[in-house]
């Protein structure tokens, strides 16, 4: 095996080991696992780790990230029960799971999203079966997402305490609450794929793996198309001419685009469900109050914060980080256009805006890493973590919610004040990290690709 592909195989084995460990943990904690498959999965995890144990990976850091990710995801799903119904998309996923094949007479595009249902059905190696297996697959994908988000932040130069807090910010949000409420969708696998794609964009040498990563993501959702213009803009901002950027994008995304075209032809006889437009969300999103009436009950349940601040003040932090990050990293913000735009044509707004984590959390963490570098940085970080948890998982009376809002405004105000004054030197005398990606062996080796 060539060295480059050996590197990819090592990180693929690591991701599979993390996923299987998380799936087995979920089955034992929340389900009725098949004992034989618990043993088999344990053996597979041991084999995968044994095969890569001698690789130069930051094992202690990886272990810490996985432990935090499992703790956060498990806590959220123990605190928030699964209450969602079986709607059009879930019906198609369950049909794919039980049939063990792509359902050609289903409803497009839901029947085109087959990877997560296959992992719970035809390719099931989890200790659970049927819909419980799909919930386990999603639990494992959330853990992989949170773990690899930590490694991504470190690769981008974020300080370790802030990077290790990422699973808390990820799960203590509409993303975490929705994932716990509805465990039969396929979004968590998309989240994991998106984090891996972001990893691959950090170093140009790793773009060789983008075709495979994009095809895998396309097997789970057509939303992978959102990345195509981002890849082109990243290439352009890194110095390519427009022609070179177009060729690089074609090499990276071409296989995924061909696959989606072929799959669309395969299911061309499928029915479609014309979703109603939710244009009244524009009244909720609007900055200036124009007196628009919201008569749709689905829209009335939304709020300005739901759409623009799904991860709390990370929207503000991400915007402030844009002035300091490398130019190529600005292209990631382009993902917000389809992510926010899709809430105008889809019912479950919280699930749609949750995809913005891949923009807000990395960019916002870069900003916090610069601002919270002084002796008070850890204390403020602790307050931010506590506020994030309390907002979604601590039941409060009306007065408690008001006090929580006041505390959040105060802490965010202090953080912004520190930014205006300039971050102070860290306690060890070193300055804050650069906003650019680290190419050092310790952090680059931690990334999946």
Secondary structure, 3 states (H helix, E strand, C coil): CCHHHHHHHHHHHHHHHHHHHHHHHHHHHHCCCCHHHHHHHHHHHHHHHHHHCCCCCCHHHHHHHHHHHHHHHHHHHHHCCCCCCCCHHHHHHHHHHHHCCCCCCCEECHHHCCHHHHHHCCCCCCCCCHHHHHHHHHHHHHHHHHHHHHHHHHHCCCCHHHHHCHHHHHHCCHHHHHHHHCCCCCHHHHHHHHHHHHHHHHCHHHHHHHHHHHHHHHHHCHHHHHHHHHHHHHHHHCCCCHHHHHHHHHHHHHHHHHHHHHHHHHCCCCEECCCCCCCCHHHHHCCCCCCCCCCCHHHHCCCHHHHHCCCCCHHHHHHHHCCCCCHHHHHHHHHHHHHHHHHHCCCCHHHHHHHHHHHHHHHHHHHHHHHCCCCCHHHHHHHHHHHHHHHHHCCCCHHHHHHHHHHHHHHHHHHHHHHHHCCCCCCCCCCCCCCCCCCCHHHHCCCCC
